[in-house]
Amino acid sequence: MKPSASQSGSNNACQHLSIANSKIGEIMICPECSVIHLSLQSISIRLDLDAFSELAKMIKHAQATIEQAQEQAQKFSSNQANPSNDLHDADPLAHEALLQENAYPYYPHKVH
């Protein structure tokens, strides 16, 4: 960890130590006051350790939700592009049971 260049010369100022950085920002901590300083481009947020932990959990949950939605969208797209796969993979007994229960519409075409 390295001290941040933005610290002031005052004795009471936080000594920010950089603990992570990327092209979008930097995360620093003040070991004396246990405050996390999250800087994202032009936004700066100060969080205590518990709040930072909750933020990290929330972001991880959001990322997992996004990945799950993307996987479902890909499956849907591939099923739409190749709909015959659904019929080959389906259980014929389950298909017949759904027809009997009218669980989905089935309209036989009349031949003229």
PyMOL commands that set and color helices and strands:
alter all, ss='L'
color gray80, all
select helices_A, chain A and resi 49-81+84-89+92-100
alter helices_A, ss='H'
color red, helices_A
select strands_A, chain A and resi 2-3+17-22+25-30+35-40+43-48
alter strands_A, ss='S'
color yellow, strands_A
deselect
rebuild
show_as cartoon
